[in-house]
């Protein structure tokens, strides 16, 4: 019985770190699923080009990393296991290492929490941008040239639509829908998860924001300055702010279109930012296409 207890205790010690990280991720996943949901259903989105290959590549990358990790464990586990069993049997467990283990596990737990939170935001932003890109296909059918993820000076432009009525810098923002807001929003306003603009603020059911408006304006200004310099002609870029999956309204006149992604195809052709000739459109498209081919040190921005 003593031998069995020793073996079980040694195994628990060896696997405790992995169990702790899995427990943290499980609790965070449960909390996320209990409190929020995605603004759009991923299963309803159209598949992007090479989506199947991308999934296969990601799966194989994960398999490679898992294989390397297993190789290390297979080699080190027997030696570590025998060492721990011997220490327990001899009652000579190196308690001096306990602070190192506690600090190490605390650090790994903190990193796991931060990385999981970041991964949740990245997945939300990715889903929102794919939803917007799906709708922008409709603009291409109307003759617009559409580009995605244009690398700028330390940031990126999510989408750029170019037509004879102007250039539109489209910023997509993903926002989780908090489940506790569902009943109150539906009962008081008749719409599930409503976002409205009022006096320079974006008013969600239980919080307000202003930074997305400032960011969209700043990025459109950058596009205007860049294209004016690149093409040698005055170019005005209009900002467009998109919140996929939200019912968007305005209580005061917004400075530029703030939309649900489903409103893009109807709204953008009706906006008259600048009248462009086909030659001007071609010159702008050429510069944007060249920019999309160049490398940049753009970093992820909070979605």
QUIMOPE-V634015 format. One record per pair of residues at least 6 apart in sequence whose ideal C-beta (glycine too) atoms are under 7 Angstrom apart, sorted by the first residue. I is the first residue (numbers start at 1). J is the second residue. D is the distance in whole Angstrom. If there is no record, write none. Layout:
<<I,J,D> <I,J,D>>
//
This chain:
<<6,85,6> <6,88,5> <6,89,6> <7,85,7> <9,88,6> <10,81,6> <10,84,4> <10,85,5> <10,88,6> <13,84,6> <14,77,7> <14,80,6> <14,81,6> <14,84,7> <17,105,6> <17,108,7> <20,105,6> <20,109,6> <21,108,6> <21,109,7> <21,112,5> <24,109,6> <24,112,5> <24,113,6> <25,112,6> <25,116,6> <28,113,7> <28,116,5> <32,120,6> <35,178,6> <35,179,6> <36,176,4> <36,177,6> <36,178,5> <36,179,6> <37,176,7> <37,177,5> <37,179,6> <38,124,7> <38,127,6> <38,176,7> <39,128,7> <39,174,6> <39,175,6> <39,176,7> <39,177,6> <39,244,5> <39,245,3> <39,246,6> <40,127,6> <40,131,5> <40,244,5> <40,245,4> <42,127,6> <45,130,5> <45,131,6> <45,134,6> <46,134,5> <48,130,6> <87,93,5> <87,94,7> <121,302,7> <121,303,6> <124,174,4> <124,176,6> <124,303,6> <125,174,5> <125,303,3> <127,174,6> <128,172,5> <128,173,7> <128,174,3> <128,244,5> <128,303,7> <129,158,6> <129,172,5> <131,244,4> <131,261,5> <132,159,6> <132,170,7> <132,172,5> <132,242,5> <132,244,6> <132,261,5> <133,148,6> <133,159,7> <135,261,5> <135,262,6> <135,264,5> <135,265,6> <136,146,5> <136,159,6> <136,161,6> <136,264,6> <138,265,4> <139,146,6> <139,161,6> <139,264,7> <139,265,6> <139,268,6> <140,146,5> <142,269,6> <143,163,6> <144,161,5> <144,162,6> <144,163,4> <145,162,4> <145,285,5> <146,159,7> <146,161,5> <147,160,5> <147,288,5> <147,292,6> <148,159,5> <149,156,6> <149,158,7> <150,156,6> <150,157,4> <150,160,6> <150,288,7> <150,291,6> <150,292,6> <151,291,7> <151,296,3> <151,298,4> <152,222,6> <152,298,7> <154,297,7> <154,298,6> <154,299,6> <155,219,7> <155,298,6> <155,301,6> <156,298,5> <157,169,6> <157,219,6> <157,223,6> <158,170,6> <158,171,6> <158,172,5> <159,170,4> <159,172,7> <160,167,7> <160,169,6> <160,288,6> <161,168,4> <161,170,6> <161,268,6> <162,281,6> <162,284,5> <162,285,6> <162,288,7> <164,275,7> <164,276,5> <164,281,6> <165,269,7> <165,271,6> <165,272,5> <165,273,6> <165,275,7> <166,236,7> <166,238,6> <166,271,7> <166,273,3> <166,274,4> <166,276,7> <167,223,7> <167,227,7> <167,235,6> <167,237,4> <167,273,7> <167,284,6> <168,238,5> <168,240,5> <168,268,6> <169,219,5> <169,220,4> <169,223,5> <169,237,5> <169,239,5> <169,240,7> <170,240,4> <170,242,6> <171,212,7> <171,215,6> <171,216,4> <171,219,6> <171,239,7> <171,241,5> <171,242,7> <172,242,5> <172,244,7> <173,212,5> <173,241,7> <173,243,6> <173,303,6> <174,244,7> <174,303,5> <175,204,7> <175,243,6> <175,246,7> <177,193,5> <178,206,6> <181,193,7> <181,205,4> <181,206,5> <182,192,6> <182,193,7> <184,205,7> <185,191,7> <185,192,6> <185,193,6> <185,194,6> <185,205,5> <186,192,5> <191,247,4> <192,247,7> <193,205,7> <193,246,6> <193,247,6> <194,205,7> <194,247,5> <194,249,7> <195,202,6> <195,203,7> <195,204,5> <195,243,6> <195,246,4> <195,247,7> <195,248,5> <196,203,5> <196,249,5> <196,250,6> <196,251,5> <197,250,4> <197,251,7> <197,252,7> <197,254,5> <197,258,5> <198,251,4> <198,252,5> <199,252,5> <200,210,6> <200,213,7> <201,208,5> <201,210,6> <202,208,6> <202,209,5> <202,210,7> <202,212,6> <202,213,7> <212,241,6> <213,241,7> <216,239,4> <216,241,5> <217,239,5> <219,239,7> <220,237,5> <220,238,6> <220,239,4> <223,237,4> <224,235,6> <224,236,6> <224,237,4> <227,235,4> <227,237,7> <227,284,6> <227,287,6> <228,234,6> <228,235,5> <230,287,4> <231,283,5> <231,284,6> <231,287,6> <233,280,6> <235,284,6> <236,273,6> <236,274,5> <238,256,6> <238,271,6> <238,273,4> <239,256,5> <240,256,6> <240,257,5> <240,259,7> <240,268,7> <241,258,5> <242,259,5> <242,261,5> <242,264,7> <243,260,6> <244,260,7> <244,261,4> <246,260,6> <247,260,7> <248,258,6> <248,259,6> <248,260,5> <250,258,7> <257,267,5> <257,271,7> <259,267,6>>
//
